[in-house]
Amino acid sequence: MTLQRIIFFLSFSLALPQTIFALESYKKLYLEGVEFSQSGLYEQAIDSFSKAIAIKDMEKKKIRFYGMRYSEYFPHREKGICHFNIQQYKQAYSELEKSLEMAPSGKAEKYLALATMELKKLGETEILRAYEIPQELKQHGTARKVNKYAVAVIIGNRDYNNKDIPPVKFAINDARLVKEYLVSVLGFREGNIILKANASKGIFEEIFGTNDTYKGKLYDYLTPDKSDIVVYYSGHGAPSLETKKGYILPVDGNPNNVSIGGYPLDLLYQNLAKLPAKSITVVTDACFSGAPLFKKASPVGIIVKNALAARANTTIINSSAGTELSSWYQEKGHGLFTYYFLHGLAGAADENKDKQISLTEIKEYISDNVPYMARTLHNGRKQTPSVQSMDMQRTLVELQ
């Protein structure tokens, strides 16, 4: 054996016990924290979880310690739940956010939603995280001219009243950035944009109308035959398990009786189709399969009667198809589809570099990027965005 190999072997032999010791100490502290938590000794549990995190900062569904079987270890999550149980909601929010940044967990999502509700009740909203806009989305072109008659409705539903409904983590981030893009990239006037965060069913009816009338707030904003209308929604959708009809889920809705508490997609399209608009574009970053909402039911492919489909100058863009999920882009702080949709509008989709972005270019751009990144970021998940229009050569953006 050469001297170099001897040195390497000795170094490895010395390092291995230290690694094993660290992992064993981590395991011991973590399990100690779990035991304290189960006994209601939350402060002691927090101390144990903190010491475990100091040794190895990770959240894993499967981790194997030396000579041990695979187990689940979520110290930030468990520490956050302990903080929640002793009404330390700020600390709970921070730990649960950290856990979800590192690994998905339905339990962490549930307690994060509960902590958020408690912070809002107390008026302690400064901690609620505002994500920095990714640098590449700040570097966008500007509209060639102001579209003074254009009108938009933007809704981001993140926090649901029902504690069993997981939050749509980046929905409000998405909504705010879409508004910025409509003003700067598409030339909308800010006063012509209706922006709502965490909209109830009443707000949907106020804006889009009901079965009795299509003349809601959106109707009042438009100039007949001159207004380009954009509707954007990020949040949960849900199917009726009986009829398979699709519904937007307001924050006060319940997926188990969505036909009563939801806003029907059929109604949305029906009322929009009656508006005397120059053009209508509907963009949804939501899945309607019910997969995140129904724990004991298979995903459902919805049936939609789309009154807009046969209308000229109408575009419908969806983030996913059928029973697919619509994914997050955790690193960017946005929905995966919305990130690439906006990046495309900013100029990335301008394939021929003519400063104009057509529907065809947007479709090609999101079709190239969203499915690939969904597979890459979410363990092979399938997500297929769609663009429907009778005029795929229509220009969406004209940049300076």
N, C-alpha and C positions, 0 to 999 in steps of 0.2 A: 504494500500500500504506500502510495506517495505521501510526502509530507503535507501537500495541499489537501489531499483527501482526509488525512488524519485530523488536520485542523478543522475541516468542515464537519467531520463526524463528531468531534468533541464539542464544537459550537452548537450543533443540532441537539446533541444529548443534553447539554446544559440548558438550552432554551426550552426543550420539551416539558420538563417538570414544571417550569414557571408558567407555561401556557396552560397545562393541565390544572395547576393550582388555581390560576385565575378563573378558569371556567367552573371549577368546582366551587370556588368561593361565590361566584356569580349565582350559580344554581342554588346554593345554600341560602343566600340572602333573598333571592326571588321567592323561593318556596316559604321562607320564614315570613316574608311580607304577605303572601297569600293566606297563610295561617292566621296572622294577626288580623287581616281584613275580615276573614270569615268569623272571627271571634268578636268583631266590632271594635278592635283596638286600632283605630284608623291612623292615629298619629305615629304609633310604633310601626305600622305597616308602611307609611310614607317614608319613614327613616330607612327601613330595610330596602325598599324599592330604589330610593335615592342612592344608596351605597352600591346596589347592583348596577345601576345605570353608570355610576362612576367607573366601574370595572369594564363594562362593555355596553355601549349605547346601541341597542338594537330592539326591534320588534319583529318577531318571527313566528309564523304558524308552525314551522318545524325546525327544531334545532336539536342536535345530538351532542351531549356532553360525553367526555371520554368514558367508554364502557357503559354508557346508558342508552336507553331507547329514545326515540324521537318524542318531543313534547312541544306544547305551545307556550311561548313566553312573550308577554306584552307588558313590560314593567311601566312604561309611560301610561298605557291605558289603565292599568290597575291602580297606579298612583293617582291618576286623574279621578277615578271613581271614588277613591278614598277622600280626596279633597271635596268632591261633590257631597259625599255623605256627611261631612262636618261643615257643610254650607260655605266652603271656601271656593266660590264659583269662578273667580278669576284664575286661580291656580288650576282648577279643574279644566277650564277652557284651554289653557296653555298646554297642559299635559296631553289632553285628548287630541288637540290639533297636531302636536308633535307626533303622537302615535299614528295618526292617519297619514301624515306625510311620509312615514316610514313603511307602513304596511296597511292594507285594507282590513277593516274589522267592523262588522255590523254592531257589535256591542259598543265600540268606541263612538260610532256615528250616533247611536241612540243617546248616550250620555252627553255627547257634545250638544245635541239638540236640546236636551234638558237644561244643561248649563247655560246655553244661549238664552233660553226662555227666562231663566231666573235672573240673569244679568239685565235683560230688558225690563223686567218688573222693577228692578232696583234702580234703573236709570244708568247702570254702569255699562255703557256701550262703547267706551273708548278702546277697550281691549279687542273688540270684535274685529278680526283681522281684515285690513284693506291691502290686497295684494298689489305689488308694484307692477305696472304695465310692462310687459317684456319689451326690451329695447327695440327689437325688430318691428314691433307693432307701433312704436312711436315714430318710426322713420317711414311715414307714408306720404304719398303725393297729396296734392290739394285739388279740389274741384275746379274745373275750368270756369264754371259760372254758378251763380246762386240759382237754385230751383225754388223760386219763391212761393209756388203753390203746393209744393210737396208736403205731405203730411205723414206722420209715423206714430205707431203705437208700439212701445217697447215694454215688455213685462218680464221681470226676473223673479221667480218664486223659489226662494231658498229655504225658508223656515216654515214648517207646517205646524198647525195647532195640535194635531194628533201626534202624541209622543212616539207612536209606533211607526210613523212615516219618516224615513231618513231624510236629512236635509240634502238639498241639491247644492253642493258646497260652493260652486262658482257661479251660480245663476245671476246673482246681483252684480258681480264683477263683469260678467258677460253683457248684461243689460246696459251698464254704464258705458262700457267701451263701444258697444254698438251705437249708442247715442252720439258719442264723440265722432265716430266714423261717418255717421249720417250727416253731421254738420260739416266736418272738414273735408271728407273725401267725396261725398255725394252732393254737397251744396244745399242741404236742408237748412231752413231757418229754425233756430232753437225754440222759438215760441210756437212752432207748428209740431212739436214732438211731445207726445204724452208718454211720460216715463213713470212706471209703477213698480215698486218693489213689494213682494209678498202680497199679491192681489187676492182678495176674496171673491166669491162668486158674484156678490153684489157689484163689485168693481167691473168684472167682465161684462155683466149685463148693462151697466151704466155706459160702458164704452162701445160695445158691439151690438147692444140691443137684445131683445128677447124673441120668443116665438110670435109675440103680438106686434112687435115693431122692430124694424131694422135701423131706425133713426136714433142711434145713441150719440154719445159725445163725438165719436169719430166722424159721423155724418155732419155734425155742426162745424167741424174744423175744415172740411174740404170745400174746394171751389169746383162746381160741377164742370166736368169735361176738361179740366185743366190740372187737377191734382194727381200726381203720382203718389200712391199709398204704399207704405211699407209696414208690415206687421211682423214683429219679432217676439218669440216666446222662448224662454229657457226655464225649465222646471219639470215637474212630473206630469206625465200623461198616464191614463189608465183605461183599460177596456171594461165594458160590462161583460161579466162572465156569462150572462144569459143571452144577450143579443149580439155580442162581439162588436158593438159600436164603440168608437173611440171618443174619449173625453179629455179635455184639459182639466187638470186637477187644481182647483183654487186652494189657497192655504187653509181654508176652513172646510175643505171637502174631506170625504172619507171614501177610500177606494172600494169599501165593501157595500156602499150604496151610491156608487158614482152616478147612477142615472138620476138621482135626486140632487146630490151636492156638486156634481161636476158640470163643466160647460161643454156641451156637445160640439165636436168637430163639425158635424153636419150643419149645425146651426151657425157656427162661425162662418163656414164657407157660403152658406145660403144667404146670410145677411150681407156679407162682403160683396157677393155677386150682384146685389141690388143697388149698390152705391154707384152714383154717376161719376166714376173716376176715369182719368186718362189711362192709368195702368194700376195694377195691384200686384204686389209681391209679398208672399207669406213665407217666413223663414222660421222653422222650429228646431230648437236643439233640445229634443225630448224624445223619449221612447214611449210607446203606447201599448206595450206588450203586458205590462203589469209585473214584469219580472222582479223589480226591486221592492214591490209592495205586497205581493201575495206570497206568503211563505209556504203554503201547501197547495199551490195550483201551478200548472204548467203555463209558460208564456203563451199569450193569445195573439194571433194575427187579426187585426181589427178590420172591420168592413166600413168603408167611408163612402157616403154619397156626396161627391164633391161637385157642388153647383158651379164652382169656379173653373172646373177643368175645360169646359167647352167655350169659355169666354176668351176672346182675343185680348192681347196685351196683359195676360195674367201669368204669373210665375209662382210655382210652389216648390220650395226647397226644404227637404227634410234631412235630418242628421243621420237617420238610420232607417232600416226597412224591416217589415215583418215582425218577427219576435226578437230582433236584435236589441242590445242595449246601446245607449248613447254614453260614450266614455268621457272621463275627465282627462285633462292634460295637467297632472299635478304640478310638474315643474314650472309650467307657465302660468298657473293660477286661473285657468279658463277651461271651458268645455273644449274637448278635442276638435269637434266639428267647428265650433265658433272661432277657435284660434285660426284654423286654416282658411275658413271662409273670409275672415277679416284680413288675414295676411294676403290672400288672393286679391281682395279689393284694393289693398294698399299698393298693388303693383306687381306682386309676385306671380299673378296669373296672366300678366300681359305677355303672352308668348311671342307675338310679332313686334313688340316694342313700339306700338303706334299710339300709346297713351290712352287707348280705349280698351275697356275690358268687357267682353261680350259674355252672354250666358254660356256659350259653348266653352269659352276659356275658363270660366269659373267651374263649370262641371268637370272639365278635364283636370283642373288643379286639385279640387277636393277629392276627386275619384282616385287620383294618383297618391295622395298623401294620407287621407283619413284611414282607409282600410289598412294600409301598411303600418301606420303608427298605432292603430288599435291592436293589431297583432303583436307588435313589438312591446308596447307598454303594458298590455293586459293579458299576457300569457295566451296568445293565439286567438283572442276574442275577434269575432267578426262584426264589422260595422260598415254598412254600405250606404253612403249618402245618396240622395237622388235630387235631380233637377227636372221639373216638368214645365213645359211651355210650348205653345203653338208656334213660337218664334224664337228659336235658339240663337239666332243671330242678333237679337236685341242687345243693345249696348246698355250695360248697367252703370258704368263709370266712365267719365271723360276727365282725364287729369291734365293739369297744366304742364 
